[in-house]
Amino acid sequence: MQNTSLLANKALAAHNQLLETFGIPEWRNPLPPLDELVSTILSQNTNDLNRDRAYIALREKFSDWESVRDADTQDVIIAIRPAGLAEQKGPRIQTILQQITALQGELSLEFLRMYEPEEARHWLLQFKGVGPKTASIVMLFSLELPAFPVDTHIYRVTQRLGLTPQKMTPDQAHHHLAGLLPQETYYAAHLNFIRLGRTICLARRPKCTLCPLQNLCEYHKNNNPNQPVNP
């Protein structure tokens, strides 16, 4: 396996090449951290469209998060059904809202902006249903704290590139990739790696001939042995 400095150079090269190909990505306007937390829980095991449909339905049904917290659980489940696994996600969201209220005396995560990144991550991870990906998304997109979320697309792309070891789990990859890339690249790298995974580096039939990272990719090298891969 390549040493860390070589991997870091490779990760940065991949990031820069994706910037040249896709440009600087723009996501939707950032949500408040509590909103982002709920939205990200809704996104688990579903796609962005279903997540957004469920989130909008939830906000239209209830006037504020206190109302969601205190509602009849069945009403929450019905509202978020488009996201799938509603019977699991509804009670989970309510429990987290109740726990935040008990810990903080109010329903807000704004105080986490003052925390050190690892302190904020640890605080978020205390809740059942909040894993490294969910915590990292809230940190990066709402709290402006350095974190590198790893979804299925990023995990697949970085595995094929050789940036993450084959035996490394997705949860382990968050810390690993954050250590390879400069913090100022996290936002763009996260979104561009996802875009690559969704449009080119597909799970079953990757479009390797269209990929801007052919020169860096171990998967491409192994399937095209006459084309060397740069370190």
C-alpha positions as CSV (number, residue, x, y, z in Angstrom):
1,M,0.0,0.0,0.0
2,Q,1.2,3.5,-0.8
3,N,2.4,5.6,2.1
4,T,0.3,8.4,3.5
5,S,2.2,11.3,1.7
6,L,1.8,9.6,-1.7
7,L,-1.9,8.9,-1.0
8,A,-2.4,12.6,0.1
9,N,-0.8,13.7,-3.2
10,K,-3.0,11.4,-5.1
11,A,-6.1,12.5,-3.3
12,L,-5.3,16.2,-4.0
13,A,-4.6,15.4,-7.6
14,A,-7.9,13.7,-7.9
15,H,-9.6,16.7,-6.3
16,N,-7.9,19.2,-8.6
17,Q,-8.8,17.1,-11.7
18,L,-12.4,17.0,-10.7
19,L,-12.4,20.7,-10.2
20,E,-11.1,21.1,-13.8
21,T,-13.9,18.7,-15.0
22,F,-16.9,19.7,-12.9
23,G,-15.9,23.1,-11.6
24,I,-16.6,24.4,-8.1
25,P,-19.8,22.6,-7.0
26,E,-22.8,24.5,-5.4
27,W,-25.2,22.7,-3.1
28,R,-28.5,23.9,-1.9
29,N,-28.6,26.8,0.6
30,P,-27.4,25.4,4.0
31,L,-30.0,24.4,6.5
32,P,-29.8,25.2,10.2
33,P,-28.0,22.4,11.9
34,L,-31.1,20.9,13.6
35,D,-32.9,20.9,10.2
36,E,-29.9,19.3,8.5
37,L,-29.8,16.6,11.2
38,V,-33.4,15.6,10.6
39,S,-33.0,15.9,6.8
40,T,-29.9,13.6,6.9
41,I,-31.7,11.0,9.0
42,L,-34.5,11.0,6.5
43,S,-31.9,10.5,3.7
44,Q,-30.7,7.2,5.2
45,N,-31.3,4.3,2.8
46,T,-33.2,6.4,0.2
47,N,-32.4,9.0,-2.5
48,D,-32.4,12.7,-2.4
49,L,-35.8,13.1,-4.0
50,N,-37.5,11.0,-1.5
51,R,-35.6,12.6,1.4
52,D,-36.7,16.1,0.2
53,R,-40.3,15.0,-0.3
54,A,-40.4,13.7,3.3
55,Y,-38.7,16.7,4.7
56,I,-41.0,19.1,3.0
57,A,-44.1,17.1,4.1
58,L,-42.8,17.1,7.7
59,R,-42.3,20.9,7.7
60,E,-45.7,21.5,6.1
61,K,-47.4,19.3,8.6
62,F,-45.8,20.8,11.8
63,S,-45.1,24.4,12.5
64,D,-41.7,23.8,14.3
65,W,-39.5,21.1,15.7
66,E,-41.1,21.3,19.1
67,S,-44.4,20.2,17.4
68,V,-42.6,17.3,15.8
69,R,-41.1,16.3,19.1
70,D,-44.4,16.3,20.9
71,A,-46.7,15.0,18.1
72,D,-48.4,11.7,18.0
73,T,-45.8,9.4,16.5
74,Q,-48.1,8.0,13.9
75,D,-48.6,11.5,12.5
76,V,-44.9,11.9,12.1
77,I,-44.6,8.5,10.4
78,I,-47.3,9.4,7.9
79,A,-45.6,12.7,7.0
80,I,-42.2,11.1,6.4
81,R,-43.4,8.0,4.6
82,P,-41.9,9.1,1.2
83,A,-38.4,8.6,2.7
84,G,-39.0,4.9,3.5
85,L,-38.4,3.1,6.8
86,A,-40.8,5.7,8.3
87,E,-41.7,3.4,11.2
88,Q,-38.1,3.5,12.2
89,K,-37.2,7.0,11.3
90,G,-40.2,8.7,12.9
91,P,-39.7,7.5,16.4
92,R,-36.0,8.0,16.0
93,I,-36.3,11.6,15.1
94,Q,-38.7,12.3,17.9
95,T,-36.4,10.6,20.4
96,I,-33.4,12.6,19.3
97,L,-35.4,15.8,19.5
98,Q,-36.5,14.9,23.0
99,Q,-32.9,14.1,24.0
100,I,-31.6,17.4,22.7
101,T,-34.2,19.2,24.6
102,A,-33.3,17.3,27.8
103,L,-29.6,18.0,27.4
104,Q,-29.8,21.6,26.3
105,G,-33.1,22.9,27.6
106,E,-34.1,23.9,24.0
107,L,-34.3,22.5,20.5
108,S,-31.2,24.0,18.9
109,L,-27.8,22.8,17.8
110,E,-26.4,26.3,17.2
111,F,-24.2,25.9,20.3
112,L,-22.1,23.3,18.4
113,R,-20.6,26.1,16.3
114,M,-18.4,27.0,19.3
115,Y,-17.2,23.4,19.7
116,E,-13.9,22.0,18.5
117,P,-14.6,19.6,15.5
118,E,-14.0,16.4,17.4
119,E,-16.0,17.6,20.4
120,A,-19.0,18.4,18.1
121,R,-18.6,15.1,16.3
122,H,-18.6,13.2,19.7
123,W,-21.7,15.2,20.8
124,L,-23.7,14.3,17.7
125,L,-22.7,10.6,17.8
126,Q,-24.3,10.1,21.2
127,F,-27.7,9.7,19.5
128,K,-28.9,6.4,18.2
129,G,-29.3,6.8,14.4
130,V,-26.5,9.4,14.1
131,G,-23.4,7.7,12.7
132,P,-20.2,9.2,11.3
133,K,-21.8,10.1,7.9
134,T,-24.8,12.0,9.5
135,A,-22.6,13.8,12.0
136,S,-20.1,14.8,9.3
137,I,-22.8,16.2,7.0
138,V,-24.2,18.3,9.8
139,M,-20.7,19.6,10.6
140,L,-19.6,20.3,7.1
141,F,-22.8,21.8,5.6
142,S,-24.5,23.5,8.6
143,L,-21.9,24.1,11.3
144,E,-19.0,25.0,9.0
145,L,-16.8,22.6,10.9
146,P,-14.2,20.5,9.1
147,A,-15.5,17.0,8.3
148,F,-15.4,14.7,5.3
149,P,-18.7,12.8,4.9
150,V,-18.4,9.5,3.1
151,D,-21.5,8.1,1.3
152,T,-21.7,5.0,-0.9
153,H,-20.5,6.9,-4.0
154,I,-17.4,8.3,-2.3
155,Y,-16.6,5.0,-0.8
156,R,-16.8,3.2,-4.1
157,V,-14.8,5.9,-6.0
158,T,-12.0,6.1,-3.4
159,Q,-11.8,2.3,-3.2
160,R,-11.4,2.1,-7.0
161,L,-8.8,4.9,-7.0
162,G,-6.9,3.1,-4.3
163,L,-7.3,6.0,-1.8
164,T,-8.9,3.8,0.8
165,P,-7.7,0.3,1.6
166,Q,-10.0,-2.5,0.4
167,K,-10.6,-3.7,3.9
168,M,-11.4,-0.3,5.3
169,T,-15.1,0.2,6.3
170,P,-17.1,3.3,5.2
171,D,-17.1,4.5,8.8
172,Q,-13.3,4.3,9.0
173,A,-13.0,6.1,5.6
174,H,-14.4,9.4,7.1
175,H,-11.3,9.9,9.3
176,H,-8.9,8.4,6.7
177,L,-10.0,10.7,3.8
178,A,-10.2,13.7,6.1
179,G,-6.6,13.1,6.9
180,L,-5.5,12.9,3.2
181,L,-7.2,16.1,2.0
182,P,-6.7,19.7,3.1
183,Q,-9.6,20.9,5.1
184,E,-10.4,23.7,2.6
185,T,-11.1,21.1,0.0
186,Y,-13.6,19.0,1.9
187,Y,-16.7,20.7,0.6
188,A,-15.9,20.6,-3.1
189,A,-14.1,17.3,-3.0
190,H,-17.1,15.7,-1.2
191,L,-19.6,16.9,-3.8
192,N,-17.5,16.3,-6.8
193,F,-16.6,12.7,-5.8
194,I,-20.3,12.1,-5.4
195,R,-21.0,13.6,-8.8
196,L,-18.3,11.3,-10.3
197,G,-19.9,8.3,-8.6
198,R,-23.4,9.1,-9.7
199,T,-22.6,9.9,-13.3
200,I,-19.4,8.0,-14.4
201,C,-18.0,5.7,-11.7
202,L,-21.2,3.7,-11.5
203,A,-21.5,0.7,-9.3
204,R,-22.1,-2.0,-11.9
205,R,-21.0,-0.5,-15.2
206,P,-18.5,2.3,-14.6
207,K,-17.9,4.5,-17.7
208,C,-14.2,4.4,-17.4
209,T,-13.6,5.8,-20.9
210,L,-15.3,9.1,-19.8
211,C,-13.6,9.3,-16.4
212,P,-11.2,12.3,-15.8
213,L,-9.3,10.3,-13.2
214,Q,-8.2,7.4,-15.5
215,N,-4.5,8.3,-14.9
216,L,-5.0,7.9,-11.1
217,C,-7.3,4.9,-10.9
218,E,-6.2,1.5,-9.8
219,Y,-9.4,0.0,-11.0
220,H,-8.8,1.4,-14.5
221,K,-5.2,0.1,-14.5
222,N,-6.3,-3.4,-13.5
223,N,-8.8,-3.5,-16.3
224,N,-6.5,-1.8,-18.8
225,P,-3.1,-3.2,-18.0
226,N,-1.3,-1.4,-20.8
227,Q,-2.2,2.0,-19.4
228,P,0.0,3.0,-16.4
229,V,-1.4,4.7,-13.4
230,N,0.4,7.8,-12.0
231,P,1.3,7.8,-8.3
